[in-house]
Amino acid sequence: MAGAVMSDEFRSELYQASRIKRRRATQDEVRERRRGLWEIVAEGAPMTVRQVFYQATVRGIVDKTENDYNKVQTDLVFLRKSGAMPYGWLADSTRWQRKPETYSSVEHALAETAKFYRKALWTNIDAHVEVWLEKDALAGVIYPITSEYDVPLMVTRGYASLSFLHNAAEEIKSFEKPTYIYHLGDYDPSGVDAQRKVKETLREMAPESDIFFHAVAVSRSQIEAWDLPTRPTKSSDTRAKTFGDISVELDAIAPDMLRALVRACLERHLPADQLQILKVAEQSEREVIKAFVSGGS
């Protein structure tokens, strides 16, 4: 995230920066670069820093080098600290806290219940749907959609642990309906293999369940159709020999397009206008709770 030290893995993925000493950017050029970055985030928020960097390379604002990645990080810090960019426009799902929800009174608890009351969307739908995401940094980009559609977002951080997969399989076995899993991950040897491992292990651990696994992104067809920024496949990866020369990070897909992909997957399972109908019923029931709180005060 912004202000963090770049990982060795990401550093190795960037094209090597030129060793030729470059001219220092003028103040006007820096302002223009920051204006371009602001426009990218304004269009796609919430975004991760890496997503902003990829979109900036596509638009020719910066080069695909470690030096320019650092410039993007620095500029985004400046834009937020100066007040030009809201902090919430950039997502960071790697840092969080645990704290139980507490209330000052029963009335307060009921008032909060009314405020955040959600009606279950999938109760009468013959499908259990989950979205699986390889990168926790992108969870904040995807969560607005999975939250809106009342769908679990499962973040694996690369290869999912056996305990994580076991818990997921036990949950799947509890449903008396088919499970549809939509997976998003990098197009590289490890990313594709991680998808395979999730699919195989879940089916092995829940053999009686109907599990339909769909690799949503990144695909070879998306790379070509959307002209996504690529990087050389790491030769150090033992699976690289049969994979191909190019790899693409999930971050390379524009955030709005990524959210649209997830939304389209979820809407396949819902009747037309189901979400809007539920929201009307939800608001009506929320008013009932509010009236109960007011009447008991």
Secondary structure, 3 states (H helix, E strand, C coil): CCCCCCCHHHHHHCECCCCCCCCCCCHHHHHHHHHHHHHHHHHHCCECHHHHHHHHHHCCCCCCEHHHHHHHHHHHHHHHHCCCCCHHHECCCCCCCCCCCCCCCHHHHHHHHHHHCCCCCCCCCCCEEEEEECCHHHHHHHHHHHHHCCCCEEECCCCCCHHHHHHHHHHHHCCCCCEEEEEECCECHHHHHHHHHHHHHHHHHCCCCCEEEEEEECCHHHHHHHCCCCEECCCCCCCHHHCCCEEECHHHCCHHHHHHHHHHHHHCCCCCCHHHHHHHHHHHHHHHHHHHHHHHC
